[in-house]
Amino acid sequence: MRIAILKETKFKENRVAITPDVAKDLVNKGFQVMVESGAGLASFFSNEAYNAVGATVISDVATLYRDADIVLRVNPPSAEEIAMMKKDAVLISFMFAATNPAMVEACCKAQISAFSMDAVPRISRAQKMDALSSQANLAGYKSVILAADTLGKILPMMTTAAGTIKPAKVVIFGAGVAGLQAIATAKRLGAIVEVSDIRPDTKEQVESLGGKFIEVAADNTIKVEGGYVKSVSDEFLKKQQETVAKHVKEADIVITTALIPGKKAPLLVTEEMVKSMRFGSVILDMAVEQGGNVVGSELNKTVQKHGVTIIGESNIPSLLPMNASDLYAKNIQTFLYHLASNEGFKWEMDEEITKGSLIVHQGEAVHPSVKVAVNA
C-alpha cells in the first residue's frame, strides 16, 4: 500500500498530515510512504527527516496522486487534484462534507473512496482518532495567548510598590474541548474566568477548572448529539445574549468557540455588546470561518470596532504547527490502522467508526449527511 503525503495548499495552513516519527512507524508496518518535497517545512520537519526514516521525497505532485493508494491530508485536495487520483484510491482528511458538496462530487467523479477525520464518531474507542478534539485543545490554549498578547494589560493580579493591579476578566462562550482548554489557560495566567454554555451539564467541568458558570435556563429546543450541539432556537440564543451581556460589558477579553456542525455559527456577541465593552478590550472569534459568533469579526483579520479589538483568526491550530501536526499525525495513524493493513482496507461497512466517517465509497456518496444531496 502506497501512502502519499501532500503539502497543504490552504491559505495560512502550516500543518502536515504525517510527521517523520509517524512515517517511520508506517514504513515499519510495511507501507510505502511518499512525501511531497517541502510538505513538512512549515511544521519544521525537513525533507531529510522523512528520508531518514525510510520515506521517499518526491517533487512531482501529479506522480504522487497517480501512484498513491492512500492520500493523507489535513485539508481536502482541490477538485483538480482529486481528479488526478487513481480509481479506487482512498483519501483521508478533514472534509466537513456537509458544507463542501463540490469536494464530495469530485470524489464521486474520480471513483475514489474518502474518509473524513471530522466525522469520526465521538465514542470511547475512537478517542485516539479524534482529530477535532486534538486540534481544538491547541486552539483553546493559543486563543488565550493571542488575546492576552493583544490586550494592553496583564492577566494576573499584581501587587507593586506603586499599587495593586486588578486581575483581568475573561469571558468564554462554549465549554467544549477548546473552551475548557481556554478556561484552564486563562486561569493559569491568573485571570478571573466566566463561562457561558447552553449545555447545563458543562457547569461541573467549568467549575472544576476554576471558572464561574453563567447560568442560563435551558429549554427543550437544544439538541445535543455525540457531545456536539446540533440545533438551538433563536429564542434561546436571544435569552443567552441578554443574560451574558452584563458579563461581556465588564470583560477585558471575550473568546467565542461555538460551532454547530454543518451550519452557520450561532451569533453570540451583538454589536450592542461590543459597544458596551471598555475601550481596549479584546474579542477573539474562533468560529469566524463558519460565519462567526461575533458581529464585526472578519475572516483572517484583526480589526478595531468601537474601541474593541476583534481577532478573526481562522486556523488557530496552524499557529502551533509542530504540536498540531504531531497530534493530527497520531490521530490519522490510529485511524488508518483501524481501517487497513499494508495489504489493503478491511471495508467493514457496518462497523461504527467506518460507517460514521466514510463519506464516499468507490465513487458513491454513502454518508447520511451528503448522499441525498449528491445523488439527487
N, C-alpha and C positions, 0 to 999 in steps of 0.2 A: 504494500500500500504506500503510495507516494503522497506526501503531505507538502503543500505549498504555503509558505508564509509570505504574504504580500505587504509591501509598505503602505501604510494608511495614507489616504489622499484627502480625507475630510479636513476642512478648514480648522486650524488650531488643534489638530489631533497629534499628540506626541506618543501615544501608546503603541505597543506592538503585541500581536496575539500570542506569540510564543517567545520566551526568553531562552538564552543559551542553556540554562540549567534544565529546563523542561525539554528542550530539544535533545539534550543528552539522553534523558530517560526514554524519549520516543525512539531514538536510534537504538538504544539498548533493548527495547521491546521489539525491534525488527522492522520499524517503519523507516522509510527513506524520506529524509527531511530536506526540502529545498527552500531556500530563503532568498527573497529578492535583495539584491545588493543595497545596503543602506536602510533596510527595513527597521533595524533596531537603533539607529543612530540618535534619533530624537529621545529615546529612552535610555541613552548612554550604554548601549550594547553594540559593540563593534562587529564588523564582518569577520574579523579574526577570531572573536569569541565563539561565533557559530561554527566556523571551520574547525576550531579546536575540539569541538565535541562531536564531530562527525557529520555535521550538516553540510550541504553543498550550497554555496552562494552563487546565484545566477543573476545576471543583469537584465536579461530579456524577459519582460513581463508576459508577452504572448506565449513563450515557451513554458513558463510556469503554469499558466492557466490551461494550456493544451495538454500538458503531461500529468497534471495532478489528478489523483483520485479523490483527494480531500483538500479543500481550500479553507484555511483558517484565517479569519479576520476579526478585528474589533468591530468595525462598521461594515455594512454590506458593500460589495463592489457595485459599480455603476452597471446599468443595463448593458452597455457596450462590453464591459469586462465579463459579465455573466455570459454573454453570447460567445465568448472565447472558450468557455469551459466545455470539456468533452461530455457527451451524453452519459448519463448515469453517474457523473461525479457528484460529490457531496460538498455543500457549502455550510459552514458553521460560523455564525457571527451574531452580534446584536442585529435585530431586524425591525422590531416594532412594526410587525407586518400589517396590523390593522390600519395603520396610518400611512402605509407605504405600498399601495396597490401596484404601482409601476414596477417595483422590485419583484413582487410576487409574480406578476405577469411575465417578467423577463426570465425568471427561474422556470416557469412552466414552458415557455417557448424554447428554452435551451434543453429541456427534458432532463433536468438535474433534480436532485433532492436537496432540501435546505432545512436546517435546524436553527432555531432562534434561541440565543442564550437568555434573552429577556423573557422567554416563555417557559423556562424550566420550572416545574411545579414547586411551590414552597412547602415541601414535605421534609421530614427529618432526614431521610436517607439521601436527599438531594442537596443538603446544606453545603457540602464541599463544591457543588457545581453552581451555587447561587452567585452569579457574577453581578447581578443588580445590587445585592447586599454588599459584596466586597468593594464595589466601586462607590456605593453610597456612603459607606463608612469613611472612606478617604475624603469624599466631598463634604461630609459634615464637619470633619476636622478643618479642612482647608477653608471652608466658608467663614469660620470664625477668625482664622488667621488673616484672611483677606479684609474682612470688615474691621478687625482691630487695627490693622496696618493703615487703613484709610481714616479711621476715627482720630480726631485731634486730641485725644486724651488717653490715659492708661485705663486698663480694666480693673485692677485691684485697688482696694483702699490702701492708702499710703500715708503714714504719719511722718511729717518732717518738722524741722525747726521753724519753718515758715508757715506751718499749718497742716491740717489734715485734708487729703484728697479723698472725696467720696468714691465708692466703687461705681463703676458703670453698670447700667441696667441693660440686659439683653432680653429681647422678646423673640421667641422661636415659635413659628407656626408649623406644627406637624411633629409628632413623636414617633416617626418611623425610624428606620436604620440611620438615615442621615441626620434627622432631628435629634435622636438620642446621642449620637456622637458629638453633635454641635453643643448639646447641653453639657456633656462631660468636659469638652474642651473649654467652653466658656467658664465653667466652674473652676477648672484647674487654673485658669488665668485670673481668677479672683472676682469675676463679675457676679452680680445678682441676676438670676435667670428665671424668667417666667415663660410658661409654655401653654400654647393652645392646641388642642387636638379634638376633632369631632368624635373620636372613639373614647368613651369614658374609661374603658379598661386599660388605657395607657397611663392613667394617673399614677398608679403604683410604680411603674417604671420611671416616670419623670421624677417622682419624689425620692426614689432610691438613689438617683444621681444628684440630688441636692437642688432640683428645680422646684418652682412653685407652679402648681397646675391651675390654669384659669378655667373655672367651671362654666360650662355651657350645657344647659339641659338638652339631652339627646332626644331625637324623635324617631319615628318609625320609617322615615324616608332614607335613612342612612343604610346603605347596603355594603357589607364588608365580605370579601371573598378571598381566601388564601392570604390573609394579612393585608390586602390592599382594599382601599375604599373604591368601590365600583360605581357608586352613584350617591348623590346627595341633592336635596332640593334647594332651589334658590331661596326659599323662605328660611331654611335653616342657616344658610350661609349669611343671610342678612342679619339674623339673630346673633350669629357668631361675631360678625363685624361690629355690631352695637356693643356687645359685651367686652370685646378686646380693645375697642377704640381708646379707652382711657389709659390702658396699659401701653399702647403704642405711643400715645401722646407723651408719656413720661420716659420712653425708651431712648437710649443712646444708639443702640443697634437693634435692627429687626432683621431676622433671617426667615425666609419662607421656603418651605420644602414640599408643599402639597401638590401631588400629581394624581390624576385618575387615568389608569391605563386606557389607551385608545381614544381619549377625549381631551378637549382643551382644558388646560389647567384652571382650577377654580379661582375666581377673583377674591382675594382676601383683604388686601390693603387698598382702600379707595383713595381718590385724590384728596378728599377732605381729611383723611387720616394722615396723609403725607404732609399736608399743610399744617396740621396741628403739632407736628414734631418740632423739637428745638432746632434752631439753626446749627448746622454742623453735624447733625445726626446721620447715620448711615443705614441704608437698607440693602440687603443682598437677596436677589430673587433667583433661587435655584431652579425655578420652573420656567424661566424666561424662554427656553427653546420650544415649549409647548403652549405658548401664548401668555405665560406669566401670571403670577399671583398678585402682582403689584401694578397699579395704574402708573404709567410713566416709565416703567423699565423698558430698556431697549436691548435687543439681542447683541451680545458681544460688545457692549459699550458701557462705559461708566459715565453717567450724566448727573447733572445737578438740577433738581426741581424744587422750587420753593425753599431753597437753602438746605435741602437734604440731598446727600449723595446716594444715588441708586446704582448698584453694581448689577449688570446683567450678563455675567459670565456663563456661557452655555455648556462648557465642558470642564467642570472643575476637577474631576479625577485626572484629566490630562495634564494638569499643572503639577502633578506628583507622578510623573511617568514611570520612574523606577519602581515605586511601590505598586502603582496601579497595574503596570504590565506584569509584574511578578504575581500579583494576586489573580489577575484575569487568566494568565497562562496556566496557573494551577487549577482554576475553575474549569477551563476548557479541556485540560489534560484529564481530569477526573471524569468529565462528561464524555469525552471521546473513548476512554477505556470502558465506560459503561455501555457504550453503543457498539463498539467494534474491537476487533483484534487486528494484528498486522495482516491478516488474511482476508478481512472483509467485515462488512456490517452484519449485525445479527438480525436486524429488522423485526424486532419483537413488537409488532404493531399494537398489541393490546396492553403492553407494559406501560405503567403510568407515566414515567419520565419520557419515554419515547413518544407516546401518544400526545402528551402535553406540549412537547417542544417541536415536533415535526410540522413544518409549515407546508412544504411541497414535497411530494414523493414521486420520483420518476416522472416529473412533468405534470403532475396533477396536484392542485391545491387541496389539501386534506384537513387543515386546521379549521375548527369551527369559526374562528374569527375572520377568516378570509375566503373560505371555499365558496360560499354563496355568491359573494360579490364577483369573484374572479371567474367562476364558472357560468355566471349568468349571461 
